[in-house]
Amino acid sequence: MHPRRLRRLPRTALPAAAALLCALLASCSSGSASPAAAGASPAGAGQVTTVSPGPAVTPSVASSPKTLPPSRLCAVLDHSAARQVLTGPKQAPSLAPVKGTAGDSCSYASGDGTALLTLNPSARSYDAEVSASRNLVRDPASAGMRDVKVTEVTGLGQGAFRETVQVLQPQQNVAYVVWRAGSKVWVLTLADTAGPKGADHLVSLARQITPRLPR
C-alpha cells in the first residue's frame, strides 16, 4: 500500500484492505501467509509478501515472511478491547516489510476474516487529519469511494472526529476514529467487507483505551 505514512489506511490504498482480510483468513485456515498490500501498518498487520521460488526450488516451496514481535500497542488494544468491536477476534501477525521499518500498530481480525481492527499513531498532525477528511468529503470519487461522512466527536482527547467511507472496488466499509491525546494523534480503523457491524462501537472503544496510550 502506498504511501507508507502512518495514518489510517492511506486513502489511495484503501481497496487493499479486502485483500489483507482475505490473506489473514487464508493464513488462519492454512497456516501460511498470502499476498497482501503494504501499508497494513496504518490499519493492519504490516506488509505480507510471498517470495517466488528460485530455479532450484520446487514451486510448492516458498520462503515465509518474517514475523515481528507484537507491538507495545497490543497491551492497549488487547483481546478484551477488540472483542467490543469484533466477533471472535484474533491478533493479526506483524510481518516485516520488504523495505524500511515497520510502523507501530496493533491489529485484530474477526474470527470469520471479514473485518480488521487496527490501532496506530498518525504521522500527521491533527489539523492535517481534519484537512484530509474535508478534502475527501469534497471529492470521494477520485479516491474510489462514496458516502463519506465526517462527524465531530466530543469527550475524547483534545479533539476528535469520526469518519466513515464506502470503498467501491472491492466493496468494503471503513470507519475511523481520529483523536488527539497528549502529544500524539491516534487512529482506530475498522475495515469490514461484510458491512459496518462494529463501527458504532469505535468511539466508545477509543475512550476506553485512551488512558492506556503511550504518552
N, C-alpha and C positions, 0 to 999 in steps of 0.2 A: 504494500500500500504506500502511496505517496501523498503528501510528504511525510517525513519521519517525525515531524514535530509532535510532541505530546499535547494533544488537545483532546477532543473527543475522537471518534473515528473521523479522520480527515474527510471533508465533505466530498472531495473528488474521488474518494476511495470507499465510501460507504457501501456500495454494492458488493464489495468483497466480504462483508460480514456474513452473508449467507454461505459463502464458500468456506469461511472459517468454521461456522457452525457445523456444516457437513463434515469437515475434516475432523473436528472434535468428536462428533458422533461416530465416525468411522474408526477413529483411534480407540475410543472406549469399547467398541464392539470387537475389534480385531487385534488390539494391542499394538498397532502400527500407526505411524503418523502419515497423514495425507497432505497433499499440497494445499496451501492457503496463502492469501496475500500477506505482504508485510504490513506493518502498522497495527498489528494486533495489540501492541503495547498500549495505544490510546484506549482500546476497548477490548482487549483480548489478551492472549497468552504469548505474544511475541510471534516472530516470523516462523512459519512452519514450511520447511523445504525438503523435498526429496532429492536425492542425489542419483543421477543416472549412472548405471554401472558402466565400467570401462570395458575395453575389448576382451580382457581376460576374465571378466566376471560374468557369470551366467545372468540372464535377465531377471531371474527370481530373487537375486540378492542385491540389496541396496543399502547404502550407509544410513544409519539412523541419525536424526538431528540431535544436537547436544541439548540436554535439559539443564536449565539453570536452577539454582536453589530458589525456593519460594520467596517472593518479595516480602519485605517487612510489612507491607500494607495488608497482607493476608492476616495479620494479627488484628487489624482494624476491621476489614471486611472478612469476618470469619464465617464459618459454615452456618452458624445460627442466624447471622445477619443476612446472608444470602438467601436463606430459606424464607425470609419475609417476602421475597420477590419471585424466587424460582421454586419450582416443584422438583424435589429430589436433586438439589444442586451437587455438582461435583467440581472440585477445584481443577481448573484448566492448567495444564503444564506450561511452565515458562520455558520457551525454546529460544536458543541463542540466534541472533540474526546472522546472516551470512557476512555482513559488513557492519562496522560500527558497534556501538554499545547499546544493549537493550535498555529501554526505558523502564522506570519503576512503575509497575502496575500489578494488580491482582484481579484475576478473573475466575468466574464460575460459570459452567454450562448447566443448563437444565438437564434433568435425567433423560429426557427424550431427545436432547440435542437440538431443540428448535430455538433456544434462547441463550443469550450470552450476556452476563452482567460483569461490568468492569469498573474498578476504581483506579484513577490515576491523577497525578498533578498535571495541570496545564502549563505549557511553556509560554503561554500568552498572559498578558495582564488581564484583569477582569474587564477593563474598559474595551480591550481588543476583542474579548469574547462577546461582549454585548454588541459591538460593531459588526462582527462577523455574522451574528444571528440576524441583525437588521438587514444586512445585505442579502442573506438567504431568503428572508421573507419577501423582499422585493423581487427576487429573480430565482425561484426554486428550480425552474425548468433547466437552467444552464448547468445545474448540478445533478440532473436526472432525478429530481424529486418533485413532490407536490404536497399540498395540505400541510404546509409548515406553520406551526403555531408556537408563539413565544409568550409566556406569561411571567410576570414578576412574582417572586416568592418572598414572603415576609417571615421573619422569625428564624432566619438561617444565616449565620455568619454576619459579615458586614455588608452583604449584598448577595442576591441570588436570583436566578431565573430558571424556568423550566422550558425546554424546547422539545417539540415532537415533530417528526417528519415521516413521510412515506417515501421509501425508495422504490423506484419503478422497476429496475432490472438488476438483479432478480428482486421480486417483490418482498418487502420486509418493512416492518415498523421499527423506528429507532427513537428512543426517548433519552433526553439528557437532563440532568440537574447540574448546574454550574454555580459554584458559590465561592466566595472569598472568606477564608478563615485564617486570621492572623496574617502572616506574611505570604501565604500561598493561595493559589486558586485551585480548586478541586473539581473533578468531574466524575459523576456517576453516569454510566451509559448502559442502556438496556437495548440490545438488538434482538428482535423477535420475528421469526419467519412465520409464526402461526397466529399472529395477532397481538396487540398490546395488552396482554393479560396482566402483567405486573407493573405497568408504567405508573399507575396511580399511587403505588407504594414507594416510589423512589424518593420523594421529598421527605417522607417520614423516616426513611432509612438514612438519608443524609443527615437529618437532625440527630439521629441516634448515634451515628459513628463520629460526628464532629469532635466531641470531647477527646476521642482517642487518636485523632490525627496527629502526625508528627508536626512539630512547630518549626 
